[in-house]
Amino acid sequence: MEKVIDINYFELFTGYALMLIPVLALWYYKTGLVKDTLIATARMTVQLLLVGLYLEYIFKLNSIAVNIGWVVLMTVIASYTIVNRSNLKFKLFFIPVVLSGIISIAITDAYFLGFVVKLDNVFDARYFIPVTGMLLGNTIKNVVIALDAFYKRIDDEETYYRWHLANGATKKEALLPFMRDALRVAFNPMIATTAIMGLISLPGMMTGQILGGSNPNIAVKYQIMLLITIFSSAVLNVVLTIFFSNKFAFDAYDNLRKDIFRK
């Protein structure tokens, strides 16, 4: 395979000319999003450049303690983003979301890197950090959607929920329809996207590997397993998050607390 073509900083700068298309469109239609777009793009650029420099150092160091610390930090930031994007109170949901994220990442990372890739060291920075980043990045939206859908529907259909309790259902049984609905809402788009993968678009990780000089067949196998791992991690994360947060979201009589929502 040919060596990957590097993009120097001048060429990177010229690539920003493409931003004229969305900026001009947003400006023309007076969306009020031009400033936010420019700020978001600038932040993305600075953050990724800094992360690139830092990861280069981490990859060379390849310390198990540093790698685990970095992944925990990534999980905390992802959890903060999830709770911040939801309509739920931070102080009640942050710890359950962090705990669910760490457990789901630990299980799926260990299986994928240890049993599928068969790494001697599952904490090898070259694999551990990028794979975890993909798992977390692809899970955020699902957890946000599921949390909001689950608790909002219980609040909207409180009479239906209490009717089940009054007729002898346990809390777990009464919550089952709401859990089912939350999973459907959160994962229907992901399932639809997975079903057409390769027919309409090439996944980002696979494209990156091919551009990096990997054999397409190797890239395909990695991508298949990563999609399965991402889906498994996301479902596990959602289920655990709702399970753990239930401990704080209901009162002693199994009624949904009204103070869990942001006003």
Secondary structure per residue as TSV (DSSP state, phi and psi in degrees):
chain	resnum	aa	ss	phi	psi
A	1	M	-	360.0	144.1
A	2	E	-	-71.3	152.2
A	3	K	-	-66.0	142.1
A	4	V	-	-63.4	140.4
A	5	I	-	-81.9	121.8
A	6	D	-	-77.6	153.5
A	7	I	-	-110.4	114.3
A	8	N	-	-77.0	172.6
A	9	Y	H	-67.9	-29.7
A	10	F	H	-67.0	-44.7
A	11	E	H	-65.1	-36.2
A	12	L	H	-61.6	-41.8
A	13	F	H	-63.9	-42.8
A	14	T	H	-64.6	-26.6
A	15	G	H	-64.0	-23.1
A	16	Y	G	-68.2	-11.9
A	17	A	G	-59.8	-28.0
A	18	L	G	-62.4	-24.5
A	19	M	G	-67.2	-16.2
A	20	L	H	-61.2	-32.4
A	21	I	H	-63.2	-57.6
A	22	P	H	-67.1	-36.0
A	23	V	H	-64.1	-46.1
A	24	L	H	-65.5	-39.2
A	25	A	H	-64.9	-44.5
A	26	L	H	-66.8	-35.5
A	27	W	H	-70.2	-44.0
A	28	Y	H	-61.7	-40.9
A	29	Y	T	-90.0	9.8
A	30	K	T	49.6	52.5
A	31	T	-	-81.0	-18.8
A	32	G	S	76.7	13.7
A	33	L	-	-104.6	0.4
A	34	V	H	-62.0	-49.7
A	35	K	H	-60.7	-45.5
A	36	D	H	-62.2	-38.6
A	37	T	H	-63.8	-46.2
A	38	L	H	-65.3	-41.8
A	39	I	H	-65.2	-43.8
A	40	A	H	-62.8	-40.9
A	41	T	H	-65.9	-42.5
A	42	A	H	-63.8	-44.1
A	43	R	H	-62.6	-45.1
A	44	M	H	-57.6	-43.7
A	45	T	H	-63.7	-50.7
A	46	V	H	-62.7	-45.5
A	47	Q	H	-61.5	-45.2
A	48	L	H	-68.6	-38.7
A	49	L	H	-64.0	-42.4
A	50	L	H	-66.5	-41.9
A	51	V	H	-63.2	-39.5
A	52	G	H	-58.8	-45.1
A	53	L	H	-64.9	-42.7
A	54	Y	H	-68.4	-41.8
A	55	L	H	-65.5	-34.2
A	56	E	H	-59.3	-41.6
A	57	Y	H	-67.8	-43.8
A	58	I	H	-63.7	-40.6
A	59	F	H	-63.2	-38.7
A	60	K	H	-70.2	-41.1
A	61	L	H	-69.4	-47.6
A	62	N	-	49.3	48.9
A	63	S	-	-90.5	131.6
A	64	I	H	-58.8	-44.6
A	65	A	H	-62.6	-44.1
A	66	V	H	-66.5	-41.7
A	67	N	H	-62.5	-44.8
A	68	I	H	-65.0	-41.9
A	69	G	H	-60.2	-41.4
A	70	W	H	-64.8	-41.8
A	71	V	H	-66.7	-40.1
A	72	V	H	-61.9	-42.1
A	73	L	H	-61.4	-43.2
A	74	M	H	-59.6	-41.3
A	75	T	H	-66.1	-40.9
A	76	V	H	-63.7	-43.7
A	77	I	H	-64.5	-42.7
A	78	A	H	-62.6	-40.1
A	79	S	H	-66.1	-40.6
A	80	Y	H	-60.2	-43.2
A	81	T	H	-62.9	-42.4
A	82	I	H	-60.5	-51.6
A	83	V	H	-67.0	-37.2
A	84	N	H	-66.2	-32.7
A	85	R	H	-83.0	-18.6
A	86	S	S	-82.9	175.6
A	87	N	S	-100.3	26.9
A	88	L	B	-114.5	155.4
A	89	K	-	-71.2	134.6
A	90	F	H	-60.9	-47.0
A	91	K	H	-65.2	-23.7
A	92	L	H	-90.4	-27.7
A	93	F	H	-111.5	-13.4
A	94	F	H	-63.1	-49.5
A	95	I	H	-62.4	-47.2
A	96	P	H	-58.5	-38.1
A	97	V	H	-69.2	-42.4
A	98	V	H	-61.9	-47.8
A	99	L	H	-60.8	-43.7
A	100	S	H	-64.3	-40.6
A	101	G	H	-63.0	-45.1
A	102	I	H	-64.2	-43.8
A	103	I	H	-65.6	-47.3
A	104	S	H	-64.8	-39.8
A	105	I	H	-66.3	-43.2
A	106	A	H	-60.6	-44.4
A	107	I	H	-67.9	-50.5
A	108	T	H	-72.6	-36.8
A	109	D	H	-62.4	-46.1
A	110	A	I	-61.5	-41.7
A	111	Y	I	-69.8	-48.6
A	112	F	I	-65.4	-50.5
A	113	L	I	-77.4	-32.7
A	114	G	I	-86.5	-41.0
A	115	F	I	-103.1	-28.4
A	116	V	I	-91.7	-58.2
A	117	V	S	-75.6	-26.1
A	118	K	-	60.6	50.4
A	119	L	-	-73.8	142.3
A	120	D	S	-66.6	-34.2
A	121	N	-	-126.2	104.1
A	122	V	T	-67.4	-13.0
A	123	F	T	-95.4	12.4
A	124	D	-	-57.9	121.7
A	125	A	H	-56.0	-35.4
A	126	R	H	-61.5	-30.9
A	127	Y	H	-105.8	-46.7
A	128	F	H	-59.3	-48.0
A	129	I	H	-72.8	-49.6
A	130	P	H	-62.7	-40.8
A	131	V	H	-64.4	-45.0
A	132	T	H	-61.9	-39.6
A	133	G	H	-59.9	-41.1
A	134	M	H	-67.8	-39.4
A	135	L	H	-62.8	-47.5
A	136	L	H	-65.7	-45.7
A	137	G	H	-61.5	-34.6
A	138	N	T	-88.7	-2.9
A	139	T	T	-99.5	-27.1
A	140	I	H	-51.8	-52.8
A	141	K	H	-61.5	-41.0
A	142	N	H	-63.5	-42.6
A	143	V	H	-68.0	-41.6
A	144	V	H	-59.8	-49.0
A	145	I	H	-62.5	-45.7
A	146	A	H	-64.6	-44.8
A	147	L	H	-60.2	-49.7
A	148	D	H	-62.9	-43.6
A	149	A	H	-64.5	-42.1
A	150	F	H	-64.0	-55.2
A	151	Y	H	-76.1	-32.2
A	152	K	H	-67.6	-40.6
A	153	R	H	-68.8	-37.1
A	154	I	H	-62.1	-42.2
A	155	D	H	-65.5	-41.4
A	156	D	H	-70.4	-33.8
A	157	E	T	-115.0	45.6
A	158	E	H	-60.6	-37.8
A	159	T	H	-62.7	-42.4
A	160	Y	H	-62.7	-43.6
A	161	Y	H	-63.6	-46.7
A	162	R	H	-68.0	-31.0
A	163	W	H	-60.5	-42.3
A	164	H	H	-62.5	-43.9
A	165	L	H	-63.3	-42.3
A	166	A	H	-66.1	-23.9
A	167	N	T	-96.7	19.7
A	168	G	T	95.8	1.5
A	169	A	-	-72.7	144.5
A	170	T	-	-74.9	167.2
A	171	K	H	-58.3	-42.5
A	172	K	H	-60.6	-43.6
A	173	E	H	-67.7	-39.5
A	174	A	H	-67.9	-29.4
A	175	L	H	-86.0	-12.9
A	176	L	H	-55.3	-46.5
A	177	P	H	-61.6	-34.6
A	178	F	H	-72.6	-37.1
A	179	M	H	-65.5	-42.8
A	180	R	H	-60.3	-44.4
A	181	D	H	-66.0	-40.4
A	182	A	H	-63.4	-41.4
A	183	L	H	-66.4	-39.7
A	184	R	H	-63.3	-47.2
A	185	V	H	-63.5	-40.3
A	186	A	H	-74.2	-33.0
A	187	F	H	-113.6	-7.5
A	188	N	H	-56.7	-47.5
A	189	P	H	-62.2	-38.6
A	190	M	H	-66.2	-40.5
A	191	I	H	-65.2	-42.0
A	192	A	H	-62.8	-42.1
A	193	T	H	-65.4	-41.4
A	194	T	H	-62.9	-37.4
A	195	A	H	-64.5	-27.5
A	196	I	T	-107.7	9.9
A	197	M	B	-60.9	129.6
A	198	G	T	94.7	-24.8
A	199	L	T	-85.4	-40.1
A	200	I	T	-107.1	-38.3
A	201	S	B	-142.7	156.1
A	202	L	-	-96.3	131.4
A	203	P	-	-60.0	150.8
A	204	G	H	-60.8	-42.5
A	205	M	H	-65.1	-42.6
A	206	M	H	-63.7	-44.4
A	207	T	H	-60.6	-43.0
A	208	G	H	-62.1	-41.4
A	209	Q	H	-64.8	-42.2
A	210	I	H	-64.8	-44.8
A	211	L	H	-62.8	-29.2
A	212	G	T	-80.0	-1.7
A	213	G	T	103.5	4.5
A	214	S	-	-74.9	153.6
A	215	N	-	-64.7	132.3
A	216	P	H	-54.4	-36.5
A	217	N	H	-66.3	-37.9
A	218	I	H	-66.9	-43.3
A	219	A	H	-60.9	-39.7
A	220	V	H	-63.6	-44.4
A	221	K	H	-64.4	-41.5
A	222	Y	H	-62.7	-41.8
A	223	Q	H	-66.0	-41.3
A	224	I	H	-58.4	-49.0
A	225	M	H	-67.6	-34.8
A	226	L	H	-68.2	-39.4
A	227	L	H	-62.6	-41.6
A	228	I	H	-65.3	-42.5
A	229	T	H	-65.6	-42.1
A	230	I	H	-62.1	-45.4
A	231	F	H	-63.2	-44.8
A	232	S	H	-62.9	-44.0
A	233	S	H	-63.6	-41.3
A	234	A	H	-65.4	-45.5
A	235	V	H	-63.7	-45.4
A	236	L	H	-61.1	-41.7
A	237	N	H	-62.3	-45.0
A	238	V	H	-62.9	-48.4
A	239	V	H	-61.1	-45.2
A	240	L	H	-67.0	-39.5
A	241	T	H	-61.5	-46.3
A	242	I	H	-66.7	-39.6
A	243	F	H	-61.9	-49.5
A	244	F	H	-68.6	-39.6
A	245	S	H	-70.1	-23.0
A	246	N	H	-59.0	-27.5
A	247	K	H	-66.0	-24.6
A	248	F	H	-108.9	-17.4
A	249	A	H	-89.2	-10.2
A	250	F	B	-122.6	151.9
A	251	D	-	-86.1	-173.6
A	252	A	T	-65.2	-17.9
A	253	Y	T	-102.5	15.3
A	254	D	S	67.1	21.0
A	255	N	-	-90.5	142.2
A	256	L	B	-66.5	129.1
A	257	R	-	-73.2	133.4
A	258	K	G	-77.7	-18.2
A	259	D	G	-85.7	7.9
A	260	I	G	-80.4	-17.3
A	261	F	B	-92.0	145.2
A	262	R	-	-76.2	142.8
A	263	K	-	-94.7	360.0
